[in-house]
Amino acid sequence: MIGRDGPVVVEIEDVTAEAVFARLPDALAAVWQALRALPLGAVQADAFEYFLTRPDAVRAVARFLRRDGELSLTFTLEGRPHAVRIRPADGAAPAAGALERSWSGA
């Protein structure tokens, strides 16, 4: 299912491994937590914060996923573009807590 309750795959290119989240709200929170740790410029950080944490963020991202099948947002880090990718997991079962542990360093 594409929407707020279906599993999604997320990746931050060259920063994190691809991982599956059981729910889109959890995925968006983890993406924002990972991006906050990067040395993004103020404008990039503000834009990602707004897009990932605004009150209708989950609904907006779910709409992108239903319409386009994947959401890809880019940012520049150390002079090179990187992509944040979010897509439906297409039946992949999330590993309980695996992404949270891998992205938080636990």
Secondary structure by P-SEA (a helix, b strand, c coil): ccccccbbbbbccccccccccccaaaaaaaaaaaaaaccccaaaaaaaaaaccccaaaaaaaaaaaaccbbbbbbbcccbbbbbbbbbccccccccaaaaaaaacc
